[in-house]
Amino acid sequence: MLLIIASLSCLLQAIGKLRQQQSLSGWTTLFLVAINTLQVDTHYFFVISLAAQGLVCLWLIWQHWRGSKSMPTNQPYWQRIWFVALGTLAGCLVWFPILPTIYGSEPTTWVKANHSVAEPVERLLL
């Protein structure tokens, strides 16, 4: 949860900078790439958080385009946002060769087994 809070805090700072048409600081950019990559390294469900951040950026692009009929993405202040997106993608691509080995491993065997929906709750209580 702390990683998501840190990531969303940086995203809020990025939104403020984009609305002022200013670039993110270099440290914030590197911190955001590191946090986003660390999120995915910790657990693959953090991809949902990254998808939400991507949707927010798409919404900002659409909002700007709707108002001025020009794409803001080629502006200099968007360059660091693109760096964050590409850096995060590179950090996530490291896991692609490992993904096939995860399915069928011991921690994931309960997913494909024919058990009741309540089994995770039962395991927690026992």
N, C-alpha and C positions, 0 to 999 in steps of 0.2 A: 504494500500500500504506500509505503514511503517513496518508492521509486515512481509510482504513478503521480503522487503529489508533487514530487520534484519536477517531473516531466511536464505536468500541466501548469506548474508555476512558470516554467520557462516559456511554455506556449502562450500564456497570458502576457508575458513580457514581450514576446515576439509580435503578438497581435497589436499591442500598444505601439510598438516601433513601426509596424507596417502602416498603421493608421496615420502616424506622423510622417510617413514616407522616409524613415530612417532605417539604417542597417542595424542588425543585431551586433552586439560586441563579439569579438573573436572568442572570448572566454565563454560567453553564454552559448555560442554556437557549438564549441567543442564539448561543453558540459552536456548540452542537449543530445548530441550524437552519442556520447558515452552513456548517458542515462538510458536512452532509448535502446541501445545495443545491450546494455546490462539487463534491461527488462526482459528482452527476448531470451537472453542467456539464462535467466533465472527460471522462466516458465513461458511456454509458448502461448498461453492464454493472454499474455500481455500484447499480443498482436491486435487484440480488440482495442486496447488503448491507443495503439499506433494508428489503427484505422479511424478512430474518432478524431485524432489530430489531423489526419489527412482530410477528413470530411470538413473540418473547420477551415482548413486552408482552401479547399475547393469552394466553400461558402464565401470566404473573403474574396476570392477571385471573381466569383459570380456577382457578388454585391458590387464590386468595383466596376466590373464590365457593364452591369445594368445601369449604373449611374453615368458612366462616361463613354460607353461603347468602345473602350480600348482595353486591351489585355494588360494587366499590371505586371505580369510575370516576367516581362523582359526589362523591367526597371532595375536599376542597380541595387536598390534596397531589397530586392527579392533574391539576390544571388546567395546570400547566406542561408536563406530558407531552402533553396535548392541544394546547397551543400549539406544541410542537415538531413534532407530527404535521401540524398545519395549515400551519405555516410551511414545512415541508419540501415538503408537497404544492403549496403556492403556488409555491415555487421550481422545482418540477418541471413545473408546468403551463405555464411560460413556453416550454418546448420543444415543446409540442403543435403550434403552427402551423408549426414548422420540420421536424417529423418527415416529412411527405410529400416534402419536397425532398431528404432524405437518401437515400432508396431510388432507385437508378439513378444516383447521383452517381459520379464517377470512383473514389473510394476504396472503394466498395461493389460495383463491377461484377464483381469476382472471385467474389462470393458466389453470384450467379445464373448464372454461366457454367458450362457442363458440363465441368468439369475434375475431375481425380482428387482424392481426399480428401487425398493427400499433397502437393498443390501448395503449401500454406502452408509446409510443411517444406522443400520444394524451393526456394522463394523465399528462405527464410532462409539456406540453405546457399550459394546463388548470390549 
